[in-house]
Each structure stands twice: as structure tokens, then as C-alpha cells.
């Protein structure tokens, strides 16, 4: 299975998965995938890959939040500066 096919499968799964699925239900699905594909003996590798992917995702979320905060601060500072010029308080 190539990356495109995998993406298509994930899209289908996300479309049919209920929006209010619980963490426990996600775990059951993942365990079933691992068992059905006879990969239980590969758990250490699978777990390491999942952890790596989650860490990368969490880091990107933090970086995005920092970036947004920094941009918002810069925009606010510019607005304040321009407001002082417009209002003659400059």
C-alpha cells in the first residue's frame, strides 16, 4: 500500500467514524487492526513509530501556537503604534 492509498483509506475511516468516538473505542479499533494483520509481535516497533508521530504532531502544534501568538503580538503592537499616530499621541 502506498502513501496515497493509505491516505484514501484513512479518509474513508474518518468519514464513517462517529464524531463522538471515545478514546477507549479508538484503542479497540487499533488493537483489532494489529491482531487482524498479525502484527502483535511487532508491537514495540509500532509503538515507537506511533510515539514518534505523536511527538512530531505535538511539537508542530506548539510551534503553530507560538507562531500565532507571536504574530498576534506583532499585529497588536503595529495597531497600537498606528493608533497613536492617527490619534496624534505619537
N, C-alpha and C positions, 0 to 999 in steps of 0.2 A: 504494500500500500504506500503510495507516495503522499507527499505533504498535501497536495490539492484534494486527493480522495479523502484523506483523514479530516481535512477541514470541512468537506461536504458532510461527512458522517457526523461530526460534532455539531454542525448547524442543524441537521435533522433531529439529533438528540435534544438539542436545546429548544427547538420548536415544539416538540411533543412533551417535553418535561414540564410538569406543573410549576408555576411560578413560586408556589409556597412550599417547595420540597425542603425537607428538613436535612440537617447535617447527617443524621443517622441514616436517612434514606439514601443519601449520596454515598455513604460508606458501604451500604448494602449493594448498591449498583457496582461500585468499584471492586468490591470483593468478588462479586459474581463474574465480572469481566476477567479477573485474574484466575479464578477457578476454571471458568469455561475455556479459557485459552491455555490452560495447563501451565500457568506461569508462577504458581505458588513458590516453587523452588528458586525463582528469580526475584523474590520479594526484596532482598537487600538492594539490588540494582534498581528496581522500580522505585523503591522508597527514596533512594539517593537522588534519582532523577526528578521525582516529584518535589523533594525538598529544594533542590537547586532551582527548579522552575518557580516555586513559590517565593523563594528568597529574591530572585530576579524581579518578579512581579511586585513584591512589596517595596523593594528599593525604587523601582520605577514610579510607584505611587507616591512615595515620599518625595522623590525628586520633582515630580509634577506639582505636588502641593507646595514645595519650597519655591519652585519657579513661579507658580501662580501668585503666591504671597509676595514674592519679590517684585513681580510685575505690578500687582495691585498697589504696593507701596510706592513704586516709581510713578504710577499714574496719579495717585493721590498727591504726591509731592509736586508733580507738574501742575495739577489742578489748583493746588494751593498757591503756587507761585504765580500762575496766570491770573488767579482770582485777585491776588494782591495788586498786580499790575492794572487790571481792569478797574478795580475799586480805588486806585490811586494811593494804596497803602504801601507802596513799594519800595 
